[in-house]
Amino acid sequence: MDWSIQDVARLSGATSRTLRHYGDLGLLPPSRIGSNGYRFYDEVSLVRLQRILMLRALGLGLPAIGDVLAQQRGEGEALQHHLDWLRQEQQRLARQIRSVENTIDTLNGEEQLMAENMFDGFDHTQYREEVEQRWGADAYRRSDDWWRSMSPAEKAAWKQSQQALGADWQAAAARGVDPAGDEAQGLAKRQFEWLRGIPGTHGGEGAGPTREYFVGLAEMYVADERFAANYGGVAGAEFVRDAMVIFAEQDL
């Protein structure tokens, strides 16, 4: 049995464009190509795609994923690593849910908030290895020092501004805004300025991210479901990516 590229896109949440890109890179060749030129994938391909998406979720770039797949270990062992990671994410999300529920209960009861309980499950240090692998140890150190230097109130305000920007992106995507239009380009500029304020985002002190960093991050928003969720899913992330790429080409 095999599935068409449209079926695989629907089942996996990856776009057909992404699947074709994976195929062009040799990461996910189709198991066969129909007489009409359509790509089809068998069960082995689906298992391989699951591994690719898992590795993307862990923050690996496509070249690194290619290296991992080239050193193919047993599928069972690879999926066991995937399962272990999913269980860790499940535990982290459960902590976040409890934290938010406790905050709501406290607010409804008009009790004093306990700041140390508000951010349980939001520990950024879990991404240390991923950040160091992708952008270097210095990038992690600088951003970690910056984060730890802020008070709980400053951290909360920063998260609120991040959420507001994400909500504005989602609203623009839902209205079908042109990625090249003034509104979307204004959001892309806000994204750039937001990144400029985070030490370790490549580009020198106060310079903001480089063009390569900005575009690479935009692509990661689409490829990594954790980031795509901030923009309402893959479709919203694709809109953000397109707007950011256009901004980079014109202004960086």
C-alpha positions, 0 to 999 in steps of 0.5 A: 500500500502507498499514499499520494503526496497529498495524502501524506501531507494531510496525515503528517501536517507537512505541506506538499511543498515541504515533502517535495523539498525533502525529496529533492534533498534526498531525505525522503525520496518517493517510493514510486512516481506515477505515470502522471508524475505524482509522488507516492510513499510506502510504509517505509517512507512514512516511518522515515518521514516520522523520523525526519519530523522528530529530528526537526522537532528536536531542532536539527537542521536538514543537513544534520538530519541527512547525516543521522539518516545516513547512519541509519540505525534500527527503526525500532531504536530510533522510534524509541528515542522519539517516544522518550522525547515525546514523553518528556514533552508530555511531562513539560506540557503537563507542568505548564497546564498545572501552572496556568490552572493555578494562576487562574485559580489564584486570580479568581480567588483574588489571592496573591500570586506566587511568582515562583509557581507561575513559570513552572514548565517554561524553563528555557534551559531545556533547549540548551543543547539544541541552541548550542548545536544550531547557533553555538555555545556563545549564543546560548550563554549570551541569551541565557545571561540576558534571560536570567538578568530579568526580574519575574515581572520583566520576563512576564512582560516579555512573554506578553509582547511575544504572544501579542506579536504572535496573535497579530501574525495569526490575525493577519494570516487569517484575513489573507493579508498579502505577505508583501503588503505593508501590514505583513512587512510591518509585522516582519519588521516587528519580528526583526526588532523583537529578535534584535533585543535578544542577545545571541541572535547573530549579527553583533551587538545591537545590529539584529539578526543577519539576513541568513539567520532571519531567513533560516529562522523563518524556515524553521517556523514552518518546519518545526511544529513547536514554532508553527504552533505560535502562529496558528499552525503550518499555514500561519507559519508559512505566511510568517515565513513568506513575509520574513523572507520578503523583508530580508530580501528588501531590507537586510 
